[in-house]
C-alpha cells in the first residue's frame, strides 16, 4: 500500500495499524472442539473440584502440619539443651583453670617452704643417716618396659 500523507489533525497513518481481515477469509476450527459452551462448563467444573478441599486432603495436611510443628519444637529444645551444655562446659573449664592456678600456687609455696639443708642436717646428725657408697649402688636394666613392679625380684648380676 502506498503511504498517504497525514493531515495535521490525524494521529495515525493508514497502513501502519493492524490489518483488517478480508471478509471471505476465516480461521479453520480445531478438530476435537465440538461445543465451546460444553467445554467451558467442563473446565469450570474441574476448576471447582480442584479448589474444593475434601476430607482426605485435610487429614494429610493436618498430619503434615503436626509433624512439622513437632520437628520444630524438638529442634528448639535440642538447641536449647546444647546451648546450656556449652555454657556449663565453659563454666567448668573456667573453674578447672582456676583450680590449676591455685594448685600450682600451693605447690610452689610447699616447694619453697621445704629447706633441703635443714632436712640433710636432721637426717645426718639426728638420725645418723649417710649417703650410699659406690659399692652399695647396684644398677639393673629391665628389658620389658619402663614400668617397675614394686614387689618383683631384683635380678642379681
C-alpha positions in Angstrom: 0.0 0.0 0.0 1.1 3.4 -0.7 1.6 5.6 2.3 -0.7 8.6 2.5 0.2 12.0 3.8 -1.0 12.6 7.2 -3.1 15.6 7.8 -2.3 17.8 10.8 -5.2 16.7 12.9 -5.0 12.9 12.2 -2.9 10.8 14.7 -2.4 7.6 12.8 -1.3 6.8 9.3 -3.4 4.4 7.3 -1.3 1.3 6.7 0.7 1.1 10.0 -2.1 -0.3 12.1 -3.4 -3.8 12.4 -4.5 -5.2 9.1 -8.2 -5.8 8.6 -9.2 -9.3 7.7 -10.7 -10.0 4.4 -14.4 -10.7 4.5 -14.2 -14.2 2.9 -11.3 -15.5 4.9 -12.0 -17.4 8.2 -9.7 -19.3 10.5 -10.3 -23.1 10.4 -11.7 -24.6 13.5 -9.7 -27.0 15.5 -10.7 -30.6 15.3 -11.8 -32.0 18.7 -13.7 -28.9 19.8 -17.3 -29.6 19.4 -19.1 -27.1 21.5 -17.3 -24.3 23.4 -20.2 -23.9 25.8 -19.9 -27.6 26.9 -16.1 -27.3 27.2 -16.2 -24.2 29.3 -18.7 -25.8 31.6 -16.4 -28.9 32.0 -13.4 -26.7 32.6 -15.3 -24.7 35.2 -16.4 -27.8 37.0 -12.8 -29.2 37.1 -11.6 -25.9 38.5 -14.2 -26.0 41.2 -13.2 -29.6 42.1 -9.6 -28.6 42.3 -10.4 -25.7 44.6 -12.5 -27.9 47.0 -10.8 -29.4 50.0 -12.1 -32.9 50.7 -11.6 -34.8 53.9 -8.5 -36.9 52.9 -6.7 -33.8 51.8 -7.5 -32.0 55.1 -6.3 -35.1 57.1 -3.0 -35.3 55.2 -2.5 -31.5 55.5 -3.2 -31.7 59.3 -0.8 -34.6 59.7 1.9 -32.8 57.8 1.4 -29.6 59.8 1.6 -31.6 63.1 4.8 -33.3 62.0 6.4 -30.0 61.0 5.3 -28.4 64.3 6.7 -31.4 66.3 10.0 -31.3 64.5 10.4 -27.6 65.0 9.6 -27.8 68.7 12.1 -30.7 69.1 14.7 -28.7 67.2 14.3 -25.7 69.5 14.5 -28.0 72.6 17.7 -29.7 71.4 19.2 -26.4 70.5 18.4 -25.0 74.0 19.9 -28.1 75.7 23.0 -27.8 73.6 23.4 -24.1 74.4 23.0 -24.9 78.2 25.6 -27.7 78.0 28.1 -25.5 76.1 27.6 -22.8 78.8 28.1 -25.4 81.6 31.2 -26.7 79.9 32.6 -23.2 79.6 32.0 -22.6 83.3 33.6 -25.9 84.3 36.6 -25.1 82.1 37.0 -21.8 83.9 36.7 -23.5 87.3 39.3 -26.1 86.3 41.7 -23.4 85.1 41.2 -21.5 88.4 41.9 -24.8 90.4 45.0 -25.5 88.3 46.3 -22.0 89.1 45.5 -22.5 92.8 47.3 -25.9 92.8 50.3 -24.5 91.1 50.5 -21.7 93.6 50.2 -24.1 96.5 52.8 -26.4 95.0 55.2 -23.5 94.7 54.6 -22.5 98.2 55.2 -26.0 99.5 58.4 -26.3 97.5 59.8 -23.1 98.8 58.8 -23.9 102.4 61.0 -27.0 102.5 64.5 -26.3 103.4 66.7 -29.0 102.0 69.7 -28.0 104.1 67.6 -28.5 107.3 66.4 -31.9 106.0 70.0 -33.0 105.4 71.2 -31.7 108.7 68.4 -33.6 110.6 69.0 -36.8 108.6 72.7 -36.9 109.1 73.1 -35.5 112.6 70.0 -36.7 114.5 69.0 -39.8 112.6 72.6 -41.0 111.7 72.0 -41.4 108.0 74.8 -41.3 105.4 75.0 -41.2 101.7 75.3 -44.6 100.0 78.8 -45.5 98.7 79.5 -46.5 95.2 79.9 -50.2 96.2 76.3 -50.1 97.7 74.6 -48.9 94.5 73.6 -51.6 92.0 72.0 -50.7 88.7 70.0 -53.1 86.6 68.1 -52.8 83.3 64.6 -54.1 82.8 64.1 -55.1 79.2 60.3 -55.5 79.3 59.3 -51.9 79.8 60.0 -48.8 81.8 57.4 -49.9 84.3 58.8 -51.1 87.6 56.8 -53.5 89.7 57.3 -52.9 93.4 57.3 -56.5 94.7 59.2 -58.1 91.8 62.5 -59.7 92.5 65.6 -57.7 91.6 67.9 -59.7 89.4 71.4 -60.5 90.7 74.4 -59.5 88.5 
